[in-house]
Amino acid sequence: MTEPMLQIIVALADANRLAIVDLLKQGPLTVGEIANRLSLNQPQVSKHLRTLSDAQIVQVEPLGNRRIYHLRPETFFKLTAWSRSFEQQVEERMLRLDAYLTEMQSKPTEGVMDDD
């Protein structure tokens, strides 16, 4: 696992940060809007947003004296690709297991006597 991918997973492992990401899926928000919707204090939200920003999950856009946060879709594309690599590995293993079981079923069983 690469360091950036690990940073993304660690950032998303916190319940408050995951709640922030869920809010930002609906559209860009300011720190104050996020704090109000999650009933968290603004410094706490700012700290979580800094972690999400460091992990390249959110991007900040200064607008006057406000800072607007939105998700970075490319990070989620990378996360999806990474998780799909596990799906491919499991599928390949299942195909090998299926081939092995098919081969084993086609072989005559040794040491088994008929009751006839």
Buried (B, 14 or more C-beta within 10 A) or exposed (E): EEEEBEBBEEBBEEEBBBBBBEBBEEEBBBBEBBBEBBEBEEEEBBBBBEBBBEBBBBBBEEEEEEBBBBBBEEBBEBBEEBEEEEEEEEEEEEEEEEEEEEEEEEEEEEEEEEEE
